[in-house]
Amino acid sequence: MAGALLETKLHVPGRRSELVSRPRLSARLQRGLASKLTLVSAPAGFGKTTLLAEWRAPPLGLPVERSTAWLSLDRHDNDPATFWSYVIAALRTVTPGIGASTLALLQEAQPAPVRLLLTTLVNELGASVKDTVLLLDDYHVIDSHEVQDGISFLLEHLPPRLHLVIISRADPALPLASLRARGELVEIRARPALHH
């Protein structure tokens, strides 16, 4: 069972006034909403987090078409119970009360099997009527096979109103080739990738 959650990990970073507009990348991110996964992969210092924070901030006076559930990850999130507790907490910032059954399973003395946990979460997300982007920042710190397998399961069964964005310094251990082949992956990289 996860302990107390650090709420600052759920905040979208603030906009910086000296930013250079990147309309081409923003347009690519917007097109990526039609896929299951958008992967933003580049080394440190390329402005990945800044790009996504700017993209998710609405222009003045305009509504955002999808709410963003933001989660900044760290090495402590390799514990599956902690990771999924944080994912639910992030989703609750845009859909209060979502994931109640999954949280109950996470808080049991005897942990529920991961497949049951994620099936419950997917069903709860599927019942949500709100279009949501779940954004996982600093995903390169996740090396837990259980967490990676859980994200793979989530991607395989992702409800249509949920879109996953992963920001990472390296490609995650996820079925990227399969997603790419099915047209369910949009990639933004430091230099143009061979795949689109």
N, C-alpha and C positions, 0 to 999 in steps of 0.2 A: 504494500500500500504506500502510495506517495505521501510525503509530508506536506508541510505548508508550501504553497506555490508563490513564486516571486512574480508579482503582477507586472513589474516593469518589462518582463520578457514578452508581454502581450501587447505592448504599445508600438504602433507604427512610428518609426523615427520621424522627427520633425523635418519640415522642408527647410532647405538652406537657401538664403536669398541670392548667393552668388553662383547658383547652378547654371550650367549651360544646357539649353533645351536640346533634347534628343528626339525629335518628332518621329524619325524613322524607326528607332527602337521602340518608342511608345506605341506606334502603329502595329509593329510586330507583336508586341505584348497583347494588344487589344485583339488582334486576329487569333492569338493563341487561346483565347477564351472559348473557342469552338472545339478545342481539343481537351483531352483529359489532363495532360501535364504540360506545363511550360518549365523548361530547365534553363536557368541562367547560370552558366558555368564559366568562370574566369579566375585567374590568380588574384591574390590580395591586391588592393589598390586600384582596381578597375572601375569602382563606383557601382557595383552591383546593387547593394542595399539602397544607395541613394537613388539609383534609377527606379527601383521598384517603389520606394516611398513616394517619389515624385509622380509616378504613374498612377498610384492608388489615391493620391490627393486630388479631390475634385477641383476643376477650374472654378474660380470665384462665381458663385451664383448658380452653378450647375450641379444637379444631383449625380451621385455615383450610381451606375447601373447595377453594380454588384457590390455587396458589402465585403470588406476584407477582414478576415480573421488572421492576425499576424502572430507568429511565434518565433522569437529569437532563441536558437538552440545553443546549448553548451554541452561539455563532455558529461555532465551529470545526467543528461537526458538519454543516455544509453540504457538506463534501466527501463524496461518496457512499461511498468506501471507508472513511473514518473513521466515518460514520454507521452503516453496516451492520456494521462491526467492533464498534462499541459495542452495537448491538442483539443481536448474537450473544453478546457478553460478558454482557449483562444476562440473556439467556435461559439462559446457562450457570450463573447463580447458583441456578437452580431445577432445571435439567436438565443436569448435567455432561456435557460431550462433545457436546452438540447443536451442529449447524452446522459440523462438522469439514470436510465437503466444500466448503461455501460459503467458509469461511475459507481453504482451500487455493486456491480460485479468486481470492479477494481478494489473496492474497499472491504471485500469479504476476507475473512481470516485465511481461508484456503483459496489461492488465486484461481480464477476461472481459466480454462484453456483459452489460448490466444484466439483460436478460430471462433469460439463462441463469443468472446469479447468483441471481436471485430465484426462478426455477423450482426450482433446487437447494435453496434455503432452504425454500420451501414444502413440497417433498417431504420434507425432513428433519423439519420441524415436524409434518407429517402422520403421520410414523412414531412420533412421541413419544406416549406413553400418558398423560402427566400433564396435567391441566387447569391452564392457565396464563393469567394476566392479564399482558399486556405493557403497561406504563404508561410513556408518554412525557411527561415534565414539561417545561414551558417550550417547547412546540412552536412558539410564535410566532417563535422565533429562526430557524426553518428557512424559508429562502426559495429554496433550490435547487430548480429544476424537476425535476432528475433524482431528488432525494430524494422530492419530492412525488409524482412519477410512480411511484416504487418503492413508496411507501406505498399509493397507489391500487391498484397491482397486487396487493400483499399483501392488501388488504381484499377485492378481487374474488375471490381464491383462498384466503382464510383457512381453515385447517383448523378443524373444528368444536370442537376442544378448546382453541383459542386465542381469547382475547378481547382487543381492543385498546382502551386508554383513552388519550385525548389530553387533556392539560391545556394550555390556551392562553389568552392575553389577547385573541386575535382568532380568527375562524373560519379554519381552514386551507384551502389551495387543494386540496381533496379533493372527490370527487363526493358531497357531503353531500345534495343534493336527491335523487339517485338512491337512496342508502342510506335516506333518510327515506321515500321512496315505497315501498320494499320492506320497511319495518318493521325495518331492520337498524341503526338509529341511535337512541340515547337521548341526549338533550341536557339538560345542567344549566347554567343560565345565571344571571347576576346578577339578572335579572328574568325573569319568565315569558316564554317564547318563544311565538310563534304556533303552532309545530309541536310535537307530542309524540312 
